[in-house]
Amino acid sequence: MAAMSDRTNNPLFNSNKLKLGTFCSNTIPNMTRVPEQWRPTWANCLAAAQLADNAGWEALVPIARWKGYLDGKPDHPSNEVLDVFAWAAGIAQATRHSAVFATSHAPTVHPIIVAKQSATIDAISNGRFALNVVGGWNRREFDMFGIELMEHDRRYTYLAEWVETLRKLWTHPGEFDQDSEFFHMKGAISRPQPVQKGGVPIMNAALSPVGIRFSAKHSDIGLTTPHGNNLDEWRLQVDAYKKMAREEFGRDIKIWTNVAVVQRETQKEAEDYLRRYSEEWMDVEVLDSLMSTISKENNIPMGSPQLAFMRTRMAVGAGYPLVGTAQKLAEDLEAISKAGIDGVIMTWVDYIDGLNRFNRDVLPLLEQAGLRKPFSKTA
Ligand SMILES: Cc1cc2nc3c(=O)[nH]c(=O)nc-3n(C[C@H](O)[C@H](O)[C@H](O)COP(=O)(O)O)c2cc1C
């Protein structure tokens, strides 16, 4: 099993049954033009991170994106994304508890660079850094770099070698040479190595069978969106994921998912607000463009139920919609936990309002349900 014992300052592996995180605060998470839409300014990112950190949330996860989803529209908000490593370094310095993530588009960056950046942020955070590794899929980003977006499954062949090289840089006692399919390195070394012995925890966001297999073999946390809206049906998918990791690769993987949150005093208010931003103010132009990109680059046919499902999800904010009163949110989170999910990362239209409401009204219910322990800053 993967060794977690040297990660004592990292809350990702604490005893809370359901871990909580924020997701995407470094950009605009929803496909909406609603006027009160989130702005990913540094002040906003910092305020959101500190609200989560002070309440004992386990994870602060940004999204890695070099360019948005519309061609020839430089002012479109999907272009506006703060750099993930610089973001993580700043957030690490300004927080005390939460694990701080960055996300690496492996094909755009050499493992030597990421090894050193990760070890540096692990030092700043005193062992609270974690890394989401992704193979990329948005051709516009690759065109900007002038590099090839590999065929879907080959991205994961590359990613496997990239992650193995990264881990070696984090752990190898001396210099090493490597002459593998993708990397040709002489006298490779990266010092300091991370505070977390054995390297920082790795997350991978994948949806396809090949991606999930990669994740089961190489990552500590699989970040995924189980198919369908029926939480009872999630259990089978999550169990199969964990079983593959355990039986084929001898690894104890955790499975996390992302959700879009609308919390209000009444169910009707929450549903009205969901309709306001995701239907009345839906950004149809960017959704159309995004769906066509996803279809092309991930081999999902246009007009397929899978793509239609993704479109609805993306309009709301990526992931399962958590919509309603604090009580309803707590019940949904309990059902998600019963489906075997170990952690949930959240987006809102307004992170500050969302986190304040959640910390005040939902956290106590999760504690009552036994999903989390009350947080003490000195613990
Ligand atoms: C929750 C979640 C977060 C993701 N974060 C990123 C990201 O930050 N940057 C990125 O380029 N892709 C990101 N992805 C895309 C995935 O890495 C992957 O390309 C996509 O889900 C398709 O899965 P597949 O490669 O298994 O087909 C994310 C996906 C999910 C589900």
The ligand as an SDF file (V2000), in Angstrom:
LIG
                    3D

 31 33  0  0  0  0  0  0  0  0999 V2000
  -12.5590   17.4580  -11.4270 C   0  0  0  0  0  0  0  0  0  0  0  0
  -11.6930   17.5770  -12.6310 C   0  0  0  0  0  0  0  0  0  0  0  0
  -10.6490   18.4980  -12.6370 C   0  0  0  0  0  0  0  0  0  0  0  0
   -9.8510   18.6660  -13.7580 C   0  0  0  0  0  0  0  0  0  0  0  0
   -8.8640   19.5950  -13.7640 N   0  0  0  0  0  0  0  0  0  0  0  0
   -8.1720   19.8350  -14.9030 C   0  0  0  0  0  0  0  0  0  0  0  0
   -7.2260   20.8930  -14.9800 C   0  0  0  0  0  0  0  0  0  0  0  0
   -6.9780   21.5960  -14.0020 O   0  0  0  0  0  0  0  0  0  0  0  0
   -6.6120   21.1190  -16.1660 N   0  0  0  0  0  0  0  0  0  0  0  0
   -6.8590   20.3450  -17.2780 C   0  0  0  0  0  0  0  0  0  0  0  0
   -6.2910   20.6070  -18.3270 O   0  0  0  0  0  0  0  0  0  0  0  0
   -7.7180   19.3190  -17.2180 N   0  0  0  0  0  0  0  0  0  0  0  0
   -8.3800   19.0650  -16.0800 C   0  0  0  0  0  0  0  0  0  0  0  0
   -9.2960   18.0490  -16.0360 N   0  0  0  0  0  0  0  0  0  0  0  0
   -9.4900   17.2050  -17.2520 C   0  0  0  0  0  0  0  0  0  0  0  0
   -8.9510   15.8130  -17.0490 C   0  0  0  0  0  0  0  0  0  0  0  0
   -7.5840   15.7900  -16.7410 O   0  0  0  0  0  0  0  0  0  0  0  0
   -9.2260   14.9500  -18.2670 C   0  0  0  0  0  0  0  0  0  0  0  0
   -8.5300   15.4220  -19.3780 O   0  0  0  0  0  0  0  0  0  0  0  0
  -10.6960   14.9040  -18.6050 C   0  0  0  0  0  0  0  0  0  0  0  0
  -11.4630   14.7190  -17.4460 O   0  0  0  0  0  0  0  0  0  0  0  0
  -10.9970   13.7750  -19.5530 C   0  0  0  0  0  0  0  0  0  0  0  0
  -10.7300   12.5420  -18.9090 O   0  0  0  0  0  0  0  0  0  0  0  0
   -9.9550   11.3990  -19.6870 P   0  0  0  0  0  0  0  0  0  0  0  0
   -8.6020   11.9260  -20.0200 O   0  0  0  0  0  0  0  0  0  0  0  0
   -9.9090   10.2470  -18.7490 O   0  0  0  0  0  0  0  0  0  0  0  0
  -10.7460   11.1360  -20.9180 O   0  0  0  0  0  0  0  0  0  0  0  0
  -10.0980   17.8800  -14.9200 C   0  0  0  0  0  0  0  0  0  0  0  0
  -11.1350   16.9410  -14.8900 C   0  0  0  0  0  0  0  0  0  0  0  0
  -11.9280   16.7780  -13.7720 C   0  0  0  0  0  0  0  0  0  0  0  0
  -13.0430   15.7720  -13.7930 C   0  0  0  0  0  0  0  0  0  0  0  0
  1  2  1  0
  2  3  1  0
  2 30  2  0
  3  4  2  0
  4  5  1  0
  4 28  1  0
  5  6  2  0
  6  7  1  0
  6 13  1  0
  7  8  2  0
  7  9  1  0
  9 10  1  0
 10 11  2  0
 10 12  1  0
 12 13  2  0
 13 14  1  0
 14 15  1  0
 14 28  1  0
 15 16  1  0
 16 17  1  0
 16 18  1  0
 18 19  1  0
 18 20  1  0
 20 21  1  0
 20 22  1  0
 22 23  1  0
 23 24  1  0
 24 25  2  0
 24 26  1  0
 24 27  1  0
 28 29  2  0
 29 30  1  0
 30 31  1  0
M  END
$$$$
